Amino acid sequence: MKLAPNFTLAELVATNHRRFAQLNASEARHHETLERLRRVAGDLLQPIRDHFGAAVIVNSGYRCRPLNIAIGGSLNSQHCKGEAADFYVLGVDLVDVFEWIWRESQIRFGQLILEGHQRGRPTWIHISLGAPYREAAKSGHVLRYDAGAWSTLARGVRVEEEG
């Protein structure tokens, strides 16, 4: 099932944890979850794909509760509601992608997190839907997670500058 021009439901529910694969795919088909996944694919991921002209590889999209628990995910994870994705862009430096989303794009995200560092380099970006799926006061947050430490880079809803 296509969620956006370059994204399918299968991509946003895939997991390497085989014992949860069928449950994860089945639960993601609930109407509300599907609508949220369409927003993640169309409003968050597709603009990134369009801008960089390269494949956006989703490491983690929707997670059923048992899968989220098994991987040690946050109890309040937006992944469990179909409202978030962890990804990288094939052949593009993640810092460049992160900086573009944060500073130049018009993507209205809830959280944008550069994380998964190995050997001093990030391995994925987390992006989630903002308001109304996430409290407005908690939307537009830009963070970095490295070596077990969180750094807040920006807080609050992105506001259009008046010219």
C-alpha positions in Angstrom: 0.0 0.0 0.0 1.4 3.4 -1.0 1.4 6.1 1.6 3.2 8.8 -0.4 4.8 8.8 -3.9 8.0 7.2 -2.7 6.9 5.4 0.5 4.9 2.2 1.2 3.3 0.9 4.3 5.7 -2.1 4.2 8.7 0.3 4.6 7.2 2.0 7.6 6.3 -1.2 9.5 9.4 -3.3 8.7 11.4 -4.7 11.6 14.3 -7.0 11.9 12.7 -8.6 15.0 10.9 -11.4 13.3 8.8 -12.5 16.2 7.0 -9.1 16.0 6.9 -8.6 12.3 3.4 -10.0 11.7 1.9 -8.2 14.7 3.5 -5.0 13.8 2.2 -5.0 10.2 -1.3 -6.1 11.4 -1.6 -3.4 14.0 -0.4 -0.6 11.7 -3.4 -1.2 9.5 -5.8 0.3 12.0 -7.5 3.4 10.4 -6.0 6.0 12.8 -2.5 4.6 12.6 -2.7 4.4 8.8 -3.7 8.0 8.6 -0.8 9.0 10.9 1.7 7.0 8.8 0.4 8.7 5.7 1.2 12.0 7.4 4.7 10.8 8.4 5.4 9.6 4.8 3.8 12.6 3.0 4.5 15.5 5.3 7.9 14.5 6.8 9.7 12.0 4.6 8.6 12.8 1.1 9.9 16.4 1.3 13.3 15.1 2.4 13.3 12.6 -0.5 12.3 15.3 -3.0 14.9 17.8 -1.8 17.9 15.4 -1.8 16.8 13.3 -4.8 17.9 10.2 -3.0 16.3 7.2 -1.3 15.2 7.8 2.3 15.7 4.5 4.2 13.4 4.0 7.2 15.1 2.0 10.0 12.0 2.2 12.2 8.6 3.6 11.7 5.5 2.2 13.4 6.2 0.0 16.4 3.6 -2.2 18.2 3.9 -2.0 22.0 5.6 -5.4 22.4 8.2 -4.5 19.7 8.8 -1.1 21.4 9.3 -2.8 24.7 11.7 -5.4 23.2 14.0 -2.7 21.8 13.9 -0.5 24.9 11.9 2.3 23.3 10.3 5.1 25.3 7.0 4.3 26.9 5.5 7.4 25.3 7.1 6.9 21.9 5.4 8.5 18.9 6.5 5.4 17.0 3.8 3.4 18.8 1.1 5.7 17.4 2.5 5.7 13.8 3.7 9.3 14.3 7.5 9.0 13.9 10.3 7.5 11.8 14.0 6.9 12.2 15.8 7.2 8.8 18.9 8.0 6.8 19.3 9.3 3.3 21.3 7.1 1.0 24.6 8.7 0.0 24.0 12.0 1.9 25.7 13.0 5.1 23.2 12.9 8.0 24.5 16.2 9.5 23.6 17.9 6.1 20.1 16.3 6.2 19.6 17.3 9.8 20.7 20.8 9.2 18.5 21.2 6.1 15.4 19.9 7.9 16.1 22.1 10.9 17.3 25.4 9.4 16.0 25.5 5.8 13.0 23.3 5.2 9.4 24.1 5.9 8.8 20.7 7.5 6.7 21.2 10.7 8.0 18.4 12.9 7.4 17.5 16.5 10.9 16.3 17.3 14.0 16.2 15.2 16.8 14.2 16.7 20.2 13.4 15.4 21.2 10.1 17.1 22.6 6.6 16.9 26.2 7.8 17.0 29.0 5.3 16.2 32.6 6.2 16.0 31.6 9.9 16.4 29.2 9.9 13.5 25.4 9.8 13.7 23.6 6.8 12.1 20.0 8.0 11.9 17.6 10.9 12.3 14.4 10.7 14.3 11.5 12.8 13.1 8.0 13.0 14.4 4.7 14.7 13.7 4.1 18.0 15.5 0.8 19.5 16.7 -1.9 18.4 16.9 -0.3 14.9 17.3 2.2 16.2 19.8 1.5 19.1 22.2 2.3 22.4 20.5 4.6 23.4 23.3 6.6 20.3 22.7 6.7 20.6 18.9 9.6 22.0 17.0 12.2 20.5 19.4 15.6 19.9 17.9 17.9 17.5 19.9 21.1 15.5 19.6 21.6 12.2 21.4 25.2 11.1 21.6 27.0 8.7 24.0 24.0 8.6 26.3 23.7 12.3 26.6 20.9 14.6 25.3 21.6 18.1 24.0 18.7 20.4 23.2 19.5 22.6 20.2 16.1 24.4 19.8 12.7 24.3 21.5 9.3 25.4 20.4 7.0 25.6 17.4 8.7 27.0 14.3 7.2 30.5 13.6 7.2 32.1 10.2 9.2 35.2 10.1 7.4 38.4 9.0 9.0 40.3 6.2 
